Amino acid sequence: MAYPWSVVEELHPDHKVKDFECGLDSVDDWFQTKAMNNRHQIATHVCLDAAADIGAFFALKTVIVATEGMPKKVVKDSSDGQSVGILLCQMGVSTDVQGQGHGKQLLKLAISQAVEAHRISTVQLFVVDAENESLVKFYQTAGLQLVPNTLRLVAPIRALEKALAAAAR
């Protein structure tokens, strides 16, 4: 599958964030108005096409996660009811290229970045707060588990690392 981007890099002031739209107002608003100002606290990565236009983006941040109510196998490495996690803060694929499987590739790319962070520093969980219920199934297909009575999904980084390695074979 060919992807509409050829370069993935960290967000910087030269990127044209105002031109990007994924069609979800809250995501578009965050990316267009807040991502640039928050780039020192949240690692936002943009996926650029050959014309240097943004085709997609994802944003990651380290967080402390309360593990109460989560499945035991998900939080087995936690202590004192908390774990360190990488939160997928925001993610979006341009409306121009939606419906072609690029969202799955983008999520895989975000997970790969979280796995890399795990290799450098001990991070136990990958965390996503789904914007709405319709996105829950999308994240579950990547191996994330829904925390009961929330829109939060989690997965142990080690499990995602194994899944990425298996998919690469």
OpenMM code with the backbone's topology and positions (N, CA, C; nanometers):
from openmm import Vec3, app, unit

residues = "MET ALA TYR PRO TRP SER VAL VAL GLU GLU LEU HIS PRO ASP HIS LYS VAL LYS ASP PHE GLU CYS GLY LEU ASP SER VAL ASP ASP TRP PHE GLN THR LYS ALA MET ASN ASN ARG HIS GLN ILE ALA THR HIS VAL CYS LEU ASP ALA ALA ALA ASP ILE GLY ALA PHE PHE ALA LEU LYS THR VAL ILE VAL ALA THR GLU GLY MET PRO LYS LYS VAL VAL LYS ASP SER SER ASP GLY GLN SER VAL GLY ILE LEU LEU CYS GLN MET GLY VAL SER THR ASP VAL GLN GLY GLN GLY HIS GLY LYS GLN LEU LEU LYS LEU ALA ILE SER GLN ALA VAL GLU ALA HIS ARG ILE SER THR VAL GLN LEU PHE VAL VAL ASP ALA GLU ASN GLU SER LEU VAL LYS PHE TYR GLN THR ALA GLY LEU GLN LEU VAL PRO ASN THR LEU ARG LEU VAL ALA PRO ILE ARG ALA LEU GLU LYS ALA LEU ALA ALA ALA ALA ARG".split()
positions = [
    Vec3(0.0842, -0.1182, 0.0000),
    Vec3(0.0000, 0.0000, 0.0000),
    Vec3(0.0883, 0.1239, 0.0000),
    Vec3(0.0594, 0.2148, -0.0881),
    Vec3(0.1328, 0.3418, -0.0912),
    Vec3(0.0655, 0.4396, 0.0040),
    Vec3(0.1459, 0.5083, 0.0818),
    Vec3(0.0929, 0.6052, 0.1765),
    Vec3(0.1115, 0.7449, 0.1209),
    Vec3(0.0225, 0.8353, 0.1574),
    Vec3(0.0267, 0.9695, 0.0989),
    Vec3(0.1355, 1.0589, 0.1575),
    Vec3(0.2187, 1.0046, 0.2440),
    Vec3(0.3278, 1.0852, 0.2997),
    Vec3(0.4603, 1.0148, 0.2771),
    Vec3(0.5632, 1.0930, 0.2612),
    Vec3(0.6967, 1.0368, 0.2387),
    Vec3(0.7931, 1.0738, 0.3495),
    Vec3(0.7565, 1.1721, 0.4319),
    Vec3(0.8424, 1.2184, 0.5401),
    Vec3(0.7601, 1.2277, 0.6680),
    Vec3(0.8187, 1.1814, 0.7793),
    Vec3(0.7582, 1.1986, 0.9111),
    Vec3(0.8602, 1.2738, 0.9952),
    Vec3(0.8168, 1.3861, 1.0528),
    Vec3(0.9086, 1.4657, 1.1334),
    Vec3(0.8318, 1.5367, 1.2442),
    Vec3(0.9085, 1.5887, 1.3405),
    Vec3(0.8447, 1.6637, 1.4480),
    Vec3(0.7914, 1.7962, 1.3956),
    Vec3(0.6811, 1.8366, 1.4535),
    Vec3(0.6185, 1.9633, 1.4161),
    Vec3(0.7137, 2.0797, 1.4432),
    Vec3(0.7215, 2.1727, 1.3486),
    Vec3(0.8000, 2.2948, 1.3694),
    Vec3(0.7264, 2.4121, 1.3041),
    Vec3(0.7678, 2.5340, 1.3342),
    Vec3(0.6937, 2.6532, 1.2896),
    Vec3(0.6745, 2.6677, 1.1387),
    Vec3(0.7547, 2.6019, 1.0577),
    Vec3(0.7384, 2.6136, 0.9126),
    Vec3(0.6219, 2.5306, 0.8579),
    Vec3(0.5683, 2.4386, 0.9371),
    Vec3(0.4579, 2.3555, 0.8891),
    Vec3(0.3288, 2.4367, 0.8809),
    Vec3(0.2507, 2.4073, 0.7771),
    Vec3(0.1266, 2.4804, 0.7509),
    Vec3(0.0088, 2.4111, 0.8215),
    Vec3(-0.0007, 2.4275, 0.9530),
    Vec3(-0.1038, 2.3591, 1.0304),
    Vec3(-0.2441, 2.4102, 0.9991),
    Vec3(-0.2577, 2.5351, 0.9596),
    Vec3(-0.3904, 2.5935, 0.9310),
    Vec3(-0.4575, 2.5297, 0.8099),
    Vec3(-0.3771, 2.4668, 0.7225),
    Vec3(-0.4324, 2.4049, 0.6020),
    Vec3(-0.4835, 2.2633, 0.6255),
    Vec3(-0.4548, 2.2060, 0.7421),
    Vec3(-0.4898, 2.0657, 0.7691),
    Vec3(-0.6320, 2.0532, 0.8236),
    Vec3(-0.7061, 1.9542, 0.7712),
    Vec3(-0.8385, 1.9205, 0.8232),
    Vec3(-0.8594, 1.7703, 0.8165),
    Vec3(-0.9034, 1.7143, 0.9308),
    Vec3(-0.9368, 1.5720, 0.9328),
    Vec3(-1.0880, 1.5507, 0.9412),
    Vec3(-1.1637, 1.6601, 0.9636),
    Vec3(-1.3082, 1.6512, 0.9673),
    Vec3(-1.3677, 1.6337, 1.1062),
    Vec3(-1.2851, 1.6163, 1.2075),
    Vec3(-1.3326, 1.6095, 1.3452),
    Vec3(-1.2957, 1.7427, 1.4097),
    Vec3(-1.3962, 1.8244, 1.4375),
    Vec3(-1.3725, 1.9629, 1.4794),
    Vec3(-1.2760, 1.9765, 1.5968),
    Vec3(-1.2907, 1.8921, 1.6975),
    Vec3(-1.2038, 1.9048, 1.8150),
    Vec3(-1.0582, 1.8756, 1.7807),
    Vec3(-1.0345, 1.7799, 1.6922),
    Vec3(-0.8979, 1.7459, 1.6504),
    Vec3(-0.8411, 1.8565, 1.5626),
    Vec3(-0.9205, 1.9026, 1.4664),
    Vec3(-0.8750, 2.0109, 1.3791),
    Vec3(-0.8429, 2.1358, 1.4604),
    Vec3(-0.9296, 2.1695, 1.5554),
    Vec3(-0.9069, 2.2878, 1.6383),
    Vec3(-0.7772, 2.2735, 1.7185),
    Vec3(-0.7570, 2.1576, 1.7814),
    Vec3(-0.6355, 2.1383, 1.8600),
    Vec3(-0.5109, 2.1524, 1.7718),
    Vec3(-0.5113, 2.0858, 1.6575),
    Vec3(-0.3937, 2.0875, 1.5711),
    Vec3(-0.3663, 2.2272, 1.5160),
    Vec3(-0.4713, 2.2949, 1.4712),
    Vec3(-0.4542, 2.4252, 1.4083),
    Vec3(-0.4238, 2.5377, 1.5073),
    Vec3(-0.4717, 2.5258, 1.6315),
    Vec3(-0.4567, 2.6377, 1.7248),
    Vec3(-0.3702, 2.6099, 1.8472),
    Vec3(-0.3487, 2.4822, 1.8812),
    Vec3(-0.2773, 2.4524, 2.0060),
    Vec3(-0.1498, 2.3706, 1.9897),
    Vec3(-0.1409, 2.2931, 1.8852),
    Vec3(-0.0263, 2.2019, 1.8703),
    Vec3(0.1074, 2.2753, 1.8704),
    Vec3(0.1149, 2.3832, 1.7979),
    Vec3(0.2418, 2.4559, 1.7876),
    Vec3(0.2854, 2.5104, 1.9239),
    Vec3(0.1925, 2.5680, 1.9986),
    Vec3(0.2264, 2.6231, 2.1294),
    Vec3(0.2598, 2.5157, 2.2329),
    Vec3(0.2108, 2.3946, 2.2118),
    Vec3(0.2324, 2.2859, 2.3074),
    Vec3(0.3453, 2.1906, 2.2672),
    Vec3(0.4192, 2.2239, 2.1642),
    Vec3(0.5168, 2.1278, 2.1122),
    Vec3(0.6325, 2.0992, 2.2075),
    Vec3(0.6477, 2.1783, 2.3132),
    Vec3(0.7531, 2.1507, 2.4110),
    Vec3(0.7053, 2.0552, 2.5200),
    Vec3(0.5743, 2.0336, 2.5295),
    Vec3(0.5187, 1.9382, 2.6253),
    Vec3(0.4607, 1.8145, 2.5575),
    Vec3(0.4222, 1.8293, 2.4334),
    Vec3(0.3592, 1.7205, 2.3582),
    Vec3(0.4363, 1.7033, 2.2277),
    Vec3(0.4845, 1.5820, 2.2036),
    Vec3(0.5621, 1.5537, 2.0822),
    Vec3(0.4662, 1.5277, 1.9662),
    Vec3(0.4490, 1.6275, 1.8821),
    Vec3(0.3608, 1.6145, 1.7665),
    Vec3(0.4455, 1.5854, 1.6436),
    Vec3(0.4068, 1.4803, 1.5721),
    Vec3(0.4761, 1.4393, 1.4503),
    Vec3(0.3821, 1.4599, 1.3327),
    Vec3(0.4346, 1.5170, 1.2251),
    Vec3(0.3565, 1.5383, 1.1041),
    Vec3(0.4077, 1.4476, 0.9935),
    Vec3(0.3144, 1.4048, 0.9113),
    Vec3(0.3445, 1.3198, 0.7966),
    Vec3(0.3234, 1.4049, 0.6717),
    Vec3(0.4306, 1.4271, 0.5981),
    Vec3(0.4278, 1.5193, 0.4847),
    Vec3(0.4290, 1.4444, 0.3523),
    Vec3(0.3535, 1.4977, 0.2559),
    Vec3(0.3574, 1.4410, 0.1214),
    Vec3(0.4715, 1.5049, 0.0426),
    Vec3(0.4830, 1.4711, -0.0841),
    Vec3(0.5931, 1.5208, -0.1666),
    Vec3(0.5941, 1.6730, -0.1795),
    Vec3(0.4783, 1.7370, -0.1659),
    Vec3(0.4697, 1.8834, -0.1739),
    Vec3(0.4881, 1.9494, -0.0373),
    Vec3(0.5252, 1.8711, 0.0636),
    Vec3(0.5437, 1.9171, 0.2022),
    Vec3(0.4132, 1.9601, 0.2677),
    Vec3(0.3002, 1.9099, 0.2172),
    Vec3(0.1712, 1.9334, 0.2809),
    Vec3(0.1480, 1.8249, 0.3857),
    Vec3(0.0792, 1.8600, 0.4921),
    Vec3(0.0540, 1.7651, 0.6012),
    Vec3(-0.0604, 1.6723, 0.5621),
    Vec3(-0.0301, 1.5440, 0.5560),
    Vec3(-0.1311, 1.4434, 0.5237),
    Vec3(-0.1885, 1.3778, 0.6480),
    Vec3(-0.1140, 1.3856, 0.7577),
    Vec3(-0.1580, 1.3251, 0.8832),
    Vec3(-0.0677, 1.3749, 0.9951),
    Vec3(-0.1107, 1.3516, 1.1184),
    Vec3(-0.0273, 1.3852, 1.2328),
    Vec3(-0.0671, 1.2990, 1.3512),
    Vec3(0.0230, 1.2877, 1.4467),
    Vec3(-0.0092, 1.2262, 1.5752),
    Vec3(0.0713, 1.2972, 1.6826),
    Vec3(0.0177, 1.2981, 1.8043),
    Vec3(0.0812, 1.3674, 1.9151),
    Vec3(0.0878, 1.2740, 2.0360),
    Vec3(0.2061, 1.2657, 2.0976),
    Vec3(0.2297, 1.1765, 2.2113),
    Vec3(0.2799, 1.2551, 2.3316),
    Vec3(0.2446, 1.2057, 2.4497),
    Vec3(0.2882, 1.2683, 2.5734),
    Vec3(0.3022, 1.1606, 2.6806),
    Vec3(0.4026, 1.1741, 2.7660),
    Vec3(0.4186, 1.0838, 2.8789),
    Vec3(0.3219, 1.1248, 2.9892),
    Vec3(0.2544, 1.0257, 3.0489),
    Vec3(0.1570, 1.0530, 3.1551),
    Vec3(0.1681, 0.9481, 3.2652),
    Vec3(0.1191, 0.9839, 3.3825),
    Vec3(0.1003, 0.8878, 3.4908),
    Vec3(-0.0450, 0.8426, 3.4814),
    Vec3(-0.0665, 0.7112, 3.4811),
    Vec3(-0.1987, 0.6546, 3.4594),
    Vec3(-0.2455, 0.5833, 3.5859),
    Vec3(-0.3625, 0.6194, 3.6347),
    Vec3(-0.4246, 0.5450, 3.7448),
    Vec3(-0.4745, 0.4128, 3.6881),
    Vec3(-0.4367, 0.3017, 3.7499),
    Vec3(-0.4652, 0.1704, 3.6930),
    Vec3(-0.5851, 0.1001, 3.7566),
    Vec3(-0.6528, 0.1660, 3.8480),
    Vec3(-0.7686, 0.1051, 3.9122),
    Vec3(-0.8744, 0.0696, 3.8090),
    Vec3(-0.9253, -0.0524, 3.8180),
    Vec3(-1.0300, -0.0987, 3.7279),
    Vec3(-0.9802, -0.1550, 3.5960),
    Vec3(-0.8501, -0.1496, 3.5722),
    Vec3(-0.7953, -0.2035, 3.4470),
    Vec3(-0.7706, -0.3535, 3.4617),
    Vec3(-0.7780, -0.4288, 3.3521),
    Vec3(-0.7508, -0.5724, 3.3579),
    Vec3(-0.6113, -0.6007, 3.4148),
    Vec3(-0.6019, -0.7048, 3.4968),
    Vec3(-0.4755, -0.7392, 3.5645),
    Vec3(-0.3607, -0.7590, 3.4658),
    Vec3(-0.3860, -0.8254, 3.3530),
    Vec3(-0.2765, -0.8518, 3.2598),
    Vec3(-0.2249, -0.7237, 3.1937),
    Vec3(-0.3074, -0.6200, 3.1913),
    Vec3(-0.2655, -0.4927, 3.1340),
    Vec3(-0.1746, -0.4172, 3.2299),
    Vec3(-0.2031, -0.4272, 3.3585),
    Vec3(-0.1326, -0.3450, 3.4575),
    Vec3(-0.0432, -0.4261, 3.5509),
    Vec3(0.0000, -0.5419, 3.5081),
    Vec3(0.0794, -0.6275, 3.5973),
    Vec3(0.2117, -0.5638, 3.6390),
    Vec3(0.2656, -0.4723, 3.5616),
    Vec3(0.3921, -0.4075, 3.5961),
    Vec3(0.3739, -0.2772, 3.6728),
    Vec3(0.2496, -0.2437, 3.7083),
    Vec3(0.2270, -0.1175, 3.7788),
    Vec3(0.2513, -0.1344, 3.9281),
    Vec3(0.2739, -0.0217, 3.9936),
    Vec3(0.2900, -0.0248, 4.1383),
    Vec3(0.2102, 0.0885, 4.1999),
    Vec3(0.1606, 0.0651, 4.3181),
    Vec3(0.0838, 0.1666, 4.3905),
    Vec3(-0.0340, 0.2204, 4.3103),
    Vec3(-0.0924, 0.1365, 4.2254),
    Vec3(-0.2093, 0.1790, 4.1498),
    Vec3(-0.1823, 0.2768, 4.0375),
    Vec3(-0.0547, 0.2866, 3.9970),
    Vec3(-0.0191, 0.3792, 3.8889),
    Vec3(0.0825, 0.3149, 3.7954),
    Vec3(0.0819, 0.3618, 3.6725),
    Vec3(0.1811, 0.3223, 3.5729),
    Vec3(0.2208, 0.4445, 3.4916),
    Vec3(0.3363, 0.4356, 3.4313),
    Vec3(0.3792, 0.5393, 3.3377),
    Vec3(0.3314, 0.4960, 3.1996),
    Vec3(0.2748, 0.5885, 3.1263),
    Vec3(0.2243, 0.5567, 2.9942),
    Vec3(0.2577, 0.6639, 2.8923),
    Vec3(0.2442, 0.6248, 2.7685),
    Vec3(0.2522, 0.7185, 2.6566),
    Vec3(0.1085, 0.7379, 2.6090),
    Vec3(0.0618, 0.8608, 2.6175),
    Vec3(-0.0743, 0.8941, 2.5764),
    Vec3(-0.0733, 0.9430, 2.4322),
    Vec3(-0.1553, 0.8805, 2.3498),
    Vec3(-0.1800, 0.9323, 2.2151),
    Vec3(-0.2810, 1.0451, 2.2321),
    Vec3(-0.2298, 1.1684, 2.2373),
    Vec3(-0.3141, 1.2860, 2.2671),
    Vec3(-0.4102, 1.3180, 2.1540),
    Vec3(-0.3575, 1.3193, 2.0345),
    Vec3(-0.4362, 1.3548, 1.9165),
    Vec3(-0.3798, 1.2793, 1.7975),
    Vec3(-0.4651, 1.2579, 1.6990),
    Vec3(-0.4229, 1.1913, 1.5762),
    Vec3(-0.5239, 1.2285, 1.4687),
    Vec3(-0.4768, 1.2533, 1.3485),
    Vec3(-0.5689, 1.2861, 1.2415),
    Vec3(-0.5107, 1.2567, 1.1045),
    Vec3(-0.5970, 1.2160, 1.0136),
    Vec3(-0.5615, 1.1928, 0.8737),
    Vec3(-0.6418, 1.2926, 0.7911),
    Vec3(-0.5761, 1.3587, 0.6987),
    Vec3(-0.6404, 1.4584, 0.6140),
    Vec3(-0.7640, 1.4013, 0.5443),
    Vec3(-0.8681, 1.4825, 0.5367),
    Vec3(-0.9912, 1.4390, 0.4697),
    Vec3(-0.9649, 1.3983, 0.3244),
    Vec3(-0.8603, 1.4539, 0.2647),
    Vec3(-0.8270, 1.4224, 0.1246),
    Vec3(-0.7886, 1.2770, 0.1035),
    Vec3(-0.7379, 1.2103, 0.2089),
    Vec3(-0.6872, 1.0739, 0.1914),
    Vec3(-0.7511, 0.9747, 0.2884),
    Vec3(-0.8626, 1.0113, 0.3476),
    Vec3(-0.9304, 0.9197, 0.4402),
    Vec3(-0.9974, 0.8060, 0.3657),
    Vec3(-1.0225, 0.6971, 0.4388),
    Vec3(-1.0921, 0.5824, 0.3816),
    Vec3(-1.0032, 0.4898, 0.3024),
    Vec3(-0.8720, 0.5056, 0.3144),
    Vec3(-0.7779, 0.4229, 0.2385),
    Vec3(-0.6854, 0.3413, 0.3294),
    Vec3(-0.7184, 0.3342, 0.4587),
    Vec3(-0.6376, 0.2571, 0.5527),
    Vec3(-0.5203, 0.3325, 0.6119),
    Vec3(-0.5107, 0.4609, 0.5852),
    Vec3(-0.3972, 0.5384, 0.6349),
    Vec3(-0.4033, 0.5606, 0.7861),
    Vec3(-0.5232, 0.5609, 0.8431),
    Vec3(-0.5374, 0.5751, 0.9874),
    Vec3(-0.4722, 0.4595, 1.0615),
    Vec3(-0.4869, 0.3393, 1.0093),
    Vec3(-0.4227, 0.2223, 1.0705),
    Vec3(-0.2711, 0.2347, 1.0642),
    Vec3(-0.2215, 0.2805, 0.9513),
    Vec3(-0.0761, 0.2994, 0.9366),
    Vec3(-0.0273, 0.4086, 1.0317),
    Vec3(-0.1052, 0.5134, 1.0467),
    Vec3(-0.0672, 0.6226, 1.1365),
    Vec3(-0.0643, 0.5752, 1.2815),
    Vec3(-0.1638, 0.4967, 1.3220),
    Vec3(-0.1653, 0.4416, 1.4579),
    Vec3(-0.0446, 0.3506, 1.4793),
    Vec3(-0.0123, 0.2707, 1.3810),
    Vec3(0.1056, 0.1832, 1.3905),
    Vec3(0.2328, 0.2670, 1.4080),
    Vec3(0.2408, 0.3768, 1.3377),
    Vec3(0.3556, 0.4671, 1.3489),
    Vec3(0.3638, 0.5282, 1.4896),
    Vec3(0.2497, 0.5694, 1.5443),
    Vec3(0.2461, 0.6247, 1.6802),
    Vec3(0.2864, 0.5187, 1.7824),
    Vec3(0.2364, 0.3980, 1.7654),
    Vec3(0.2733, 0.2886, 1.8560),
    Vec3(0.4226, 0.2598, 1.8454),
    Vec3(0.4776, 0.2635, 1.7246),
    Vec3(0.6220, 0.2407, 1.7065),
    Vec3(0.7039, 0.3443, 1.7831),
    Vec3(0.6587, 0.4688, 1.7823),
    Vec3(0.7275, 0.5737, 1.8576),
    Vec3(0.7195, 0.5461, 2.0080),
    Vec3(0.6051, 0.4982, 2.0554),
    Vec3(0.5891, 0.4651, 2.1968),
    Vec3(0.6782, 0.3479, 2.2358),
    Vec3(0.6885, 0.2496, 2.1478),
    Vec3(0.7773, 0.1352, 2.1733),
    Vec3(0.9216, 0.1824, 2.1817),
    Vec3(0.9594, 0.2735, 2.0953),
    Vec3(1.0955, 0.3293, 2.0988),
    Vec3(1.1203, 0.4015, 2.2316),
    Vec3(1.0222, 0.4751, 2.2786),
    Vec3(1.0348, 0.5426, 2.4087),
    Vec3(1.0500, 0.4400, 2.5205),
    Vec3(0.9794, 0.3289, 2.5098),
    Vec3(0.9889, 0.2214, 2.6089),
    Vec3(1.1302, 0.1625, 2.6139),
    Vec3(1.1933, 0.1549, 2.4992),
    Vec3(1.3301, 0.1006, 2.4940),
    Vec3(1.4303, 0.1932, 2.5623),
    Vec3(1.4022, 0.3218, 2.5627),
    Vec3(1.4916, 0.4204, 2.6221),
    Vec3(1.4625, 0.4389, 2.7707),
    Vec3(1.3362, 0.4377, 2.8058),
    Vec3(1.2924, 0.4631, 2.9427),
    Vec3(1.1762, 0.3699, 2.9732),
    Vec3(1.1623, 0.3320, 3.0971),
    Vec3(1.0570, 0.2381, 3.1330),
    Vec3(0.9199, 0.3036, 3.1245),
    Vec3(0.8464, 0.2649, 3.0237),
    Vec3(0.7089, 0.3087, 3.0033),
    Vec3(0.6271, 0.1815, 2.9900),
    Vec3(0.5251, 0.1671, 3.0717),
    Vec3(0.4519, 0.0408, 3.0721),
    Vec3(0.3333, 0.0350, 2.9765),
    Vec3(0.2639, 0.1476, 2.9560),
    Vec3(0.1366, 0.1438, 2.8846),
    Vec3(0.1321, 0.2388, 2.7658),
    Vec3(0.0528, 0.2006, 2.6674),
    Vec3(0.0128, 0.2898, 2.5592),
    Vec3(-0.1334, 0.3216, 2.5872),
    Vec3(-0.1668, 0.4493, 2.5886),
    Vec3(-0.2990, 0.4944, 2.6325),
    Vec3(-0.3625, 0.5822, 2.5256),
    Vec3(-0.4922, 0.5625, 2.5053),
    Vec3(-0.5694, 0.6460, 2.4133),
    Vec3(-0.7014, 0.6792, 2.4802),
    Vec3(-0.7397, 0.8052, 2.4758),
    Vec3(-0.8740, 0.8464, 2.5164),
    Vec3(-0.9511, 0.8720, 2.3880),
    Vec3(-1.0354, 0.7765, 2.3500),
    Vec3(-1.1096, 0.7884, 2.2243),
    Vec3(-1.2017, 0.9096, 2.2289),
    Vec3(-1.2083, 0.9808, 2.1198),
    Vec3(-1.2916, 1.1008, 2.1098),
    Vec3(-1.4400, 1.0657, 2.1227),
    Vec3(-1.4770, 0.9488, 2.0694),
    Vec3(-1.6165, 0.9064, 2.0755),
    Vec3(-1.6231, 0.7540, 2.0650),
    Vec3(-1.7414, 0.6997, 2.0882),
    Vec3(-1.7569, 0.5538, 2.0902),
    Vec3(-1.7278, 0.4889, 1.9554),
    Vec3(-1.7514, 0.5600, 1.8472),
    Vec3(-1.7271, 0.5000, 1.7154),
    Vec3(-1.5785, 0.4742, 1.6911),
    Vec3(-1.4907, 0.5439, 1.7620),
    Vec3(-1.3464, 0.5230, 1.7456),
    Vec3(-1.2922, 0.4094, 1.8335),
    Vec3(-1.3700, 0.3633, 1.9293),
    Vec3(-1.3243, 0.2582, 2.0210),
    Vec3(-1.2859, 0.1323, 1.9433),
    Vec3(-1.3701, 0.0880, 1.8516),
    Vec3(-1.3419, -0.0346, 1.7743),
    Vec3(-1.2141, -0.0206, 1.6918),
    Vec3(-1.1913, 0.0987, 1.6364),
    Vec3(-1.0692, 0.1230, 1.5598),
    Vec3(-0.9465, 0.0951, 1.6455),
    Vec3(-0.9456, 0.1458, 1.7682),
    Vec3(-0.8314, 0.1253, 1.8566),
    Vec3(-0.8242, -0.0185, 1.9082),
    Vec3(-0.9381, -0.0825, 1.9259),
    Vec3(-0.9376, -0.2215, 1.9710),
    Vec3(-0.8752, -0.3137, 1.8668),
    Vec3(-0.8909, -0.2818, 1.7385),
    Vec3(-0.8310, -0.3668, 1.6348),
    Vec3(-0.6784, -0.3649, 1.6411),
    Vec3(-0.6230, -0.2619, 1.7064),
    Vec3(-0.4771, -0.2537, 1.7222),
    Vec3(-0.4305, -0.3219, 1.8505),
    Vec3(-0.5234, -0.3820, 1.9259),
    Vec3(-0.4856, -0.4547, 2.0466),
    Vec3(-0.5060, -0.3792, 2.1762),
    Vec3(-0.5655, -0.2621, 2.1704),
    Vec3(-0.5915, -0.1875, 2.2930),
    Vec3(-0.7199, -0.2378, 2.3579),
    Vec3(-0.7227, -0.2339, 2.4913),
    Vec3(-0.8383, -0.2817, 2.5657),
    Vec3(-0.9104, -0.1642, 2.6305),
    Vec3(-1.0417, -0.1681, 2.6233),
    Vec3(-1.1246, -0.0627, 2.6797),
    Vec3(-1.1284, -0.0742, 2.8317),
    Vec3(-1.1048, 0.0366, 2.9002),
    Vec3(-1.1211, 0.0419, 3.0450),
    Vec3(-1.2712, 0.0565, 3.0697),
    Vec3(-1.3309, -0.0312, 3.1515),
    Vec3(-1.4760, -0.0266, 3.1722),
    Vec3(-1.5276, 0.1120, 3.2126),
    Vec3(-1.6430, 0.1464, 3.1574),
    Vec3(-1.7153, 0.2706, 3.1884),
    Vec3(-1.6403, 0.3973, 3.1503),
    Vec3(-1.5502, 0.3874, 3.0501),
    Vec3(-1.4756, 0.5035, 3.0018),
    Vec3(-1.4610, 0.4925, 2.8506),
    Vec3(-1.3973, 0.5909, 2.7904),
    Vec3(-1.3555, 0.5837, 2.6502),
    Vec3(-1.2038, 0.5682, 2.6427),
    Vec3(-1.1416, 0.5307, 2.7549),
    Vec3(-0.9969, 0.5103, 2.7605),
    Vec3(-0.9640, 0.3674, 2.7199),
    Vec3(-0.8628, 0.3555, 2.6352),
    Vec3(-0.8133, 0.2249, 2.5937),
    Vec3(-0.6656, 0.2174, 2.6291),
    Vec3(-0.6199, 0.0987, 2.6685),
    Vec3(-0.4816, 0.0797, 2.7095),
    Vec3(-0.4282, -0.0527, 2.6564),
    Vec3(-0.2964, -0.0578, 2.6461),
    Vec3(-0.2286, -0.1829, 2.6120),
    Vec3(-0.0883, -0.1759, 2.6698),
    Vec3(-0.0383, -0.2883, 2.7180),
    Vec3(0.1013, -0.2902, 2.7635),
    Vec3(0.1939, -0.2642, 2.6445),
    Vec3(0.2921, -0.1795, 2.6631),
    Vec3(0.3875, -0.1494, 2.5558),
    Vec3(0.4556, -0.2777, 2.5086),
    Vec3(0.4899, -0.3657, 2.6009),
    Vec3(0.5586, -0.4908, 2.5622),
    Vec3(0.4737, -0.5742, 2.4672),
    Vec3(0.3432, -0.5794, 2.4899),
    Vec3(0.2547, -0.6545, 2.4014),
    Vec3(0.2506, -0.5912, 2.2624),
    Vec3(0.2467, -0.4584, 2.2578),
    Vec3(0.2462, -0.3898, 2.1280),
    Vec3(0.3792, -0.4085, 2.0567),
    Vec3(0.4872, -0.4092, 2.1324),
    Vec3(0.6199, -0.4323, 2.0735),
    Vec3(0.6255, -0.5695, 2.0089),
    Vec3(0.5729, -0.6713, 2.0768),
    Vec3(0.5697, -0.8074, 2.0210),
    Vec3(0.4835, -0.8139, 1.8957),
    Vec3(0.3686, -0.7435, 1.8987),
    Vec3(0.2798, -0.7428, 1.7833),
    Vec3(0.3457, -0.6758, 1.6626),
    Vec3(0.4168, -0.5667, 1.6853),
    Vec3(0.4880, -0.5003, 1.5750),
    Vec3(0.5959, -0.5905, 1.5165),
    Vec3(0.6687, -0.6591, 1.6042),
    Vec3(0.7744, -0.7492, 1.5582),
    Vec3(0.7158, -0.8648, 1.4770),
    Vec3(0.6035, -0.9184, 1.5224),
    Vec3(0.5386, -1.0287, 1.4503),
    Vec3(0.4879, -0.9823, 1.3141),
    Vec3(0.4340, -0.8620, 1.3074),
    Vec3(0.3824, -0.8086, 1.1806),
    Vec3(0.4939, -0.7809, 1.0812),
    Vec3(0.6143, -0.7546, 1.1325),
    Vec3(0.7281, -0.7244, 1.0452),
    Vec3(0.7885, -0.8505, 0.9831),
    Vec3(0.7565, -0.9640, 1.0402),
    Vec3(0.8127, -1.0904, 0.9879),
    Vec3(0.7461, -1.1336, 0.8608),
] * unit.nanometer
topology = app.Topology()
chain = topology.addChain("A")
for resn in residues:
    res = topology.addResidue(resn, chain)
    for name in ("N", "CA", "C"):
        topology.addAtom(name, app.Element.getBySymbol(name[0]), res)
